Structure formats: C-alpha cells, structure tokens
Amino acid sequence: MGPALNQKAAEHSSIWQSATTALNHYTGETGPVNINIKNLFSEVFKRHSQNEAEEIFIAGTVTTTPTVSEISADWGRPWFFSRILMFFGAIFMLLVYIAADMGNSNAIPGVIMIGAFTVPFSALVFFFEMNTYRNISFYEVLKVFFLGGALSLFVTLFLYQFVSFSVQNQVYGMMTWSDTISVGIVEELGKLFIVIYFVRRKNYQYILNGILIGAAVGGGFAAFETAGYIYNSGNLLLQTALLRAAIAIGGHVVWAAISGGALVMVKKSERFNYRQLLISNFWVFLGSVIVLHALWDKGIELMGSLMITYITLIVVAWLIAFVLINAGLKQVSRIKQG
C-alpha cells in the first residue's frame, strides 16, 4: 500500500512539475513552480486578532503602502479570506433558515445576494492578500469589483449582439462546441476590456496588481451573473445558490485574474497600447482561459460526473493562476535587487 501511494504521489508531482514548467516558460521564467499548499494556507487555522484583520484592510493608501525594501518576495500566507467566507456563509445559512424553515419570503432577496457574492468576494480577498506590494487600497478594489463587474456584464451583453448561436442551441437549448467557444470568447473579452480600462487608468506595472484587478472585475461579474441565475431558478433557488457557490472558486474570478496578470506581464512598465495584446505569451494565457470557459459550459462528464469535470477545471485554472503569481513574486525579487 505504501509503495503504491508513493508512486501515485510521485506521478502527480511529475505532472504538476511538467505542467508548471511548460506554463512558466511563457511568463519568462524557467523551471517548475513549487508551491507548498500546506504552508500557503497555514495561517488559516490559527487565531488572529481584530487588529491583524484591520491592518490588512488599511493597506494601499498613501501612508500605508510599503516601500520596495519592505515588501516580501516570498509566497504570502493569506488567511482573512477564510474569515470572510465563514462570516458570509453563516449569514447565508441563517437567511436560508428564515426563508425555508420559518416561511418568511422577505429573506429570499438576502439569500440571492449573499449566495451570489460570498465565494467571489472571498476569492477576491484572497488575491488582495496575495498582492505583496500592498499598493492598492481595498476601497479601490471595491470600486473595481462593483463598477468593473457591472461594466463587464454590460460589455459582454453588447458583444453578444454580434454572435450567432447554433440552431441546436436555439431550439433544444443544447450548446455545440461552436456555441461554448463563442461564449468563452465573448465573456472573457468582455471582462478583459474592463480590466484593460482599470489597468490603463492607473498604469499598473506589477503582475500581482494585474491579477488583483482581474480578480476584482471577474468577481463582480460572477456575483452579478450568479444572482441572476439564482433569481431565475424558481423552486431550485437553494440548489442553484449552493451549486454556483461551490464551483465559483474556479470560474470568472480566477479566469479574469489570469487575464489581468497576463496583461500586465506583457505590458510591463510601459503605458498600455493594444499592440501588447498581440504578444503570443499573452494569448497563451487568454487562450487557456477561453478554453477552460468553453469546457466549463459544454458540461462534459468525466467518469460520469459533471462535478468531477468542474473540479478538474478548477484545479487547472488555479494551476495557471499560481504560475502567474509565481512570476509576480519573481518580479518582486528583481525589483528588490535593483
């Protein structure tokens, strides 16, 4: 039993190293990306004071942004995102109890809102904590989350006017590969255009900043879209809210984070211009996101389970995100070295 488990672990490690080495090449770095997941989330299970939490949220102002010498090039140990998740999760369960068991329909809007926002917002806080520069305030992040989410939804719906879907989709509601790829292209470009706006507005130069801005736009998009799905689900409201919450961790938030990180990766310290979008390394990451989105919407069942498909796509998306975070930390090292 022991040797078999060791062999399987070695195989998984080999797959991870091969995949991250290949992706890392397109960030300009070399070798595999080694992540100690246990260490990354080690602070989640420790007690933290309110002062520690408040210190996280006051980052990014003129007086609280650290100097280059004060920032760390090591992997962060985020923890506050888990408290946000538990806090809103508890509120969600309370509202569900009020609506379902106590029969008070006035709680249903709260179920929809909290159910839609809990996971995307918690994931956004994770990326906020991972921004080791601490140069973007939470006030700015909230603006991008709400305004960027709404604008990206608007742009996406505008772009959909120029897309034709198959007869199969229009008549039977079954999406072909052409349909899912079209959806992936339209929605990822819709979010990307808004990410570009915010990146260009402040001329963000750091990969970790791009990841955070992308996550904010994607998180807002995910929250608003999910609220719509829950609202329109009728008697399946609770099931829809729970399913969408469970899989949101690997959807729009991380997809847009990847696009945002890749955008700043190719932009570097220059002012943004659209020629930068033609750089092949950028399209490796944007193309990966579009493919992930298309596979997500296609609903292929792996081993007879759609949930296994979602889990696989979530793992792949986070693998790509971690590669970009690693590139962002390497960028920190180079900046600190002068």
C-alpha positions in Angstrom: 0.0 0.0 0.0 2.8 2.4 1.0 4.9 2.0 -2.3 1.7 2.3 -4.4 0.8 5.6 -2.7 4.3 6.9 -3.0 4.3 6.0 -6.7 1.0 7.8 -7.3 2.2 10.9 -5.4 5.4 10.9 -7.5 3.3 10.7 -10.7 1.1 13.6 -9.5 4.2 15.6 -8.7 5.7 14.9 -12.1 2.5 16.0 -13.8 2.5 19.2 -11.8 6.1 19.9 -12.5 5.8 19.3 -16.2 2.7 21.4 -16.5 4.1 24.4 -14.5 7.4 24.2 -16.2 5.7 24.5 -19.6 3.5 27.4 -18.5 6.3 29.1 -16.6 8.2 29.4 -19.9 5.5 31.8 -21.2 5.9 34.1 -18.2 9.6 34.4 -19.0 10.7 32.3 -16.0 12.2 28.8 -16.0 11.6 25.5 -14.2 8.6 24.2 -12.3 6.6 26.2 -9.8 6.9 24.7 -6.4 4.1 25.6 -4.1 3.7 24.3 -0.5 -0.1 24.4 -0.2 0.1 23.5 3.5 2.4 26.4 4.1 0.4 28.7 1.9 -2.8 28.2 4.0 -1.0 27.7 7.3 -2.4 30.9 8.8 -6.0 30.0 8.0 -6.2 27.6 11.0 -4.5 30.0 13.5 -6.2 32.6 15.7 -5.9 36.2 14.6 -6.8 39.4 16.3 -9.1 42.1 15.0 -6.0 44.4 14.8 -4.4 42.0 12.3 -7.6 42.0 10.2 -7.7 45.8 10.2 -4.1 46.0 9.2 -4.9 44.0 6.1 -7.7 46.4 5.0 -5.8 49.7 5.6 -3.1 48.7 3.1 -2.8 50.6 -0.2 -3.2 54.2 1.0 -0.6 57.0 0.6 0.6 56.4 4.2 0.3 52.6 4.4 1.9 51.5 1.1 5.2 49.9 2.0 8.5 50.8 0.3 10.2 48.3 -2.0 12.6 47.3 0.8 9.7 46.4 3.0 7.8 44.1 0.6 8.4 40.4 0.5 9.2 38.2 -2.5 8.1 35.1 -0.6 4.7 33.4 -1.0 2.2 35.0 1.2 0.1 33.3 3.8 -3.4 34.6 3.3 -6.0 33.9 6.0 -8.6 36.7 6.2 -10.4 35.4 3.1 -11.4 32.3 5.1 -13.0 34.5 7.8 -14.9 36.4 5.1 -16.1 33.0 3.7 -17.2 31.7 7.1 -18.8 35.0 8.0 -21.0 35.3 4.9 -21.5 31.6 4.8 -23.1 31.8 8.3 -25.3 34.7 7.2 -26.4 32.7 4.1 -27.4 29.7 6.2 -29.3 32.0 8.7 -31.2 33.6 5.8 -32.0 30.2 4.3 -33.4 29.1 7.6 -35.5 32.2 7.9 -36.8 31.8 4.4 -37.3 28.0 4.3 -38.0 26.9 7.8 -39.6 30.0 9.2 -41.5 30.7 6.0 -40.5 34.3 5.7 -40.1 35.1 2.0 -38.6 38.5 2.8 -35.3 36.8 3.4 -35.2 35.4 -0.2 -33.5 38.6 -1.7 -30.9 38.2 1.0 -30.4 34.5 0.1 -29.9 35.6 -3.5 -27.5 38.4 -2.7 -25.4 36.6 -0.1 -25.4 33.4 -2.1 -24.1 35.1 -5.2 -21.5 37.3 -3.5 -20.0 35.1 -0.8 -17.5 33.0 -2.8 -16.5 35.5 -5.4 -15.9 38.2 -2.8 -13.9 35.7 -0.5 -11.7 34.8 -3.5 -11.1 38.5 -4.2 -9.9 39.0 -0.6 -7.5 36.1 -1.2 -6.0 37.8 -4.2 -5.9 41.1 -2.2 -3.9 39.4 0.5 -1.6 37.9 -2.2 -0.7 41.3 -3.5 2.5 41.6 -1.7 3.0 45.2 -2.9 0.0 46.3 -0.8 -0.2 49.3 -3.1 -3.9 49.0 -4.0 -6.4 50.1 -1.3 -9.4 48.0 -0.5 -11.6 51.0 -1.4 -10.1 50.9 -4.9 -10.7 47.1 -5.1 -14.3 47.5 -4.1 -14.8 50.1 -6.8 -13.4 47.8 -9.4 -15.4 44.9 -8.0 -18.8 46.6 -8.3 -18.2 49.0 -11.2 -16.0 46.6 -13.1 -18.4 43.7 -12.6 -21.4 45.8 -13.9 -19.4 47.2 -16.8 -18.0 43.9 -17.9 -21.6 42.4 -17.8 -22.7 45.3 -20.0 -19.9 44.9 -22.5 -20.5 41.2 -22.6 -24.2 41.6 -23.4 -23.2 44.2 -26.1 -20.8 41.8 -27.7 -23.4 39.0 -27.7 -25.3 41.0 -30.3 -22.6 40.1 -32.8 -22.6 36.3 -32.1 -24.9 33.8 -33.8 -25.7 30.5 -31.9 -26.5 27.2 -33.5 -30.0 26.0 -34.3 -29.4 23.2 -31.8 -28.9 25.7 -29.1 -31.8 27.9 -30.1 -34.3 25.0 -30.4 -33.2 22.5 -27.9 -31.0 24.6 -25.6 -28.0 22.3 -26.1 -24.7 24.1 -26.8 -22.4 22.9 -29.5 -18.7 23.3 -29.3 -19.0 26.4 -31.5 -21.5 27.8 -29.1 -19.4 27.3 -26.0 -16.3 28.7 -27.6 -18.2 31.7 -28.7 -19.4 32.2 -25.1 -15.9 31.8 -23.8 -14.5 34.4 -26.3 -17.3 36.9 -25.7 -17.3 36.8 -21.9 -13.5 36.7 -21.4 -13.1 39.6 -23.9 -15.9 41.5 -22.1 -14.1 41.2 -18.8 -10.7 41.8 -20.4 -11.8 45.2 -21.9 -12.8 46.4 -18.5 -9.6 45.1 -16.9 -7.7 47.0 -19.6 -9.6 50.2 -18.6 -8.6 49.9 -14.9 -5.0 48.8 -15.6 -4.5 51.6 -18.1 -6.2 54.2 -15.8 -3.6 53.7 -13.0 -0.8 52.2 -15.2 -0.3 49.2 -13.0 3.2 47.7 -13.7 3.2 44.7 -11.4 1.9 41.2 -12.3 0.3 40.8 -8.9 -1.5 44.1 -9.4 -2.9 42.8 -12.7 -4.0 39.6 -11.1 -5.8 41.5 -8.3 -7.6 43.9 -10.7 -8.6 41.0 -12.9 -10.0 39.1 -9.9 -12.0 42.2 -8.9 -13.6 42.5 -12.3 -14.2 38.8 -12.6 -15.5 38.6 -9.0 -18.1 41.4 -9.7 -19.1 39.7 -13.0 -19.5 36.3 -11.2 -21.6 37.8 -8.4 -24.0 39.7 -10.6 -24.3 36.7 -13.0 -24.9 34.2 -10.2 -27.5 36.5 -8.7 -29.4 36.4 -12.0 -29.2 32.6 -12.2 -30.4 32.2 -8.6 -33.3 34.7 -9.2 -34.4 32.8 -12.3 -34.2 29.3 -10.8 -37.7 29.3 -9.3 -38.2 26.3 -6.9 -34.5 25.4 -7.4 -33.3 28.6 -5.8 -31.4 27.0 -2.9 -29.9 24.2 -5.0 -28.7 26.7 -7.6 -27.2 29.0 -5.0 -25.3 26.1 -3.4 -24.1 24.7 -6.7 -23.0 28.1 -8.0 -21.2 28.9 -4.7 -19.4 25.5 -4.7 -18.0 26.0 -8.2 -17.5 29.8 -8.2 -14.0 29.4 -6.9 -12.8 28.2 -10.3 -14.9 30.4 -12.5 -14.9 34.0 -13.5 -12.8 35.3 -10.6 -9.8 33.2 -11.4 -10.2 33.4 -15.2 -10.2 37.2 -15.1 -7.3 37.1 -12.6 -5.3 35.1 -15.1 -6.1 37.5 -17.9 -5.3 40.5 -15.8 -2.0 39.0 -14.7 -1.0 38.1 -18.3 -1.9 41.6 -19.5 0.4 43.3 -17.0 3.0 40.6 -17.6 3.3 41.7 -21.3 2.7 45.4 -20.6 5.5 45.6 -18.1 6.3 49.2 -17.1 5.2 50.7 -20.4 1.9 52.6 -21.0 -0.7 50.2 -22.3 -1.2 50.0 -26.1 -3.3 47.5 -28.0 -0.2 46.1 -29.8 0.7 44.4 -26.5 -2.3 42.2 -26.9 -0.7 40.7 -30.0 2.2 39.3 -28.0 2.0 35.5 -28.2 2.7 34.9 -24.5 -0.4 36.9 -23.6 -2.5 34.7 -25.9 -1.3 31.5 -24.3 -3.0 32.6 -21.0 -6.0 34.3 -22.5 -6.5 31.3 -24.8 -6.2 28.9 -21.9 -9.0 30.9 -20.1 -11.2 30.8 -23.1 -10.7 27.0 -23.5 -11.4 26.5 -19.8 -14.6 28.6 -20.1 -15.7 26.6 -23.1 -15.1 23.3 -21.5 -17.0 24.5 -18.4 -20.1 25.5 -20.4 -20.0 22.3 -22.5 -20.7 20.2 -19.5 -18.8 17.1 -20.5 -19.0 14.5 -17.7 -15.7 13.0 -16.6 -16.1 9.5 -15.2 -19.8 10.0 -15.3 -19.8 13.1 -13.1 -20.1 16.7 -14.0 -18.8 17.7 -10.6 -15.5 15.8 -11.4 -15.3 17.9 -14.6 -15.7 21.1 -12.6 -13.1 20.1 -10.0 -10.7 19.2 -12.8 -11.2 22.6 -14.5 -10.9 24.4 -11.1 -7.6 22.7 -10.4 -6.2 23.6 -13.9 -7.4 27.2 -13.5 -5.6 27.6 -10.2 -2.5 25.9 -11.5 -2.3 28.6 -14.2 -3.1 31.3 -11.6 -0.3 30.0 -9.3 2.2 30.1 -12.2 1.4 33.8 -12.8 1.5 34.5 -9.0 5.0 32.9 -9.0 6.0 35.1 -11.9 4.7 38.1 -10.0 6.9 37.2 -7.0 9.9 36.7 -9.2 9.2 40.2 -10.5 9.3 41.4 -6.9 12.7 39.8 -6.4 14.1 41.5 -9.4 12.8 44.9 -8.3 14.3 44.5 -4.8 17.6 43.6 -6.3 17.6 46.9 -8.2 
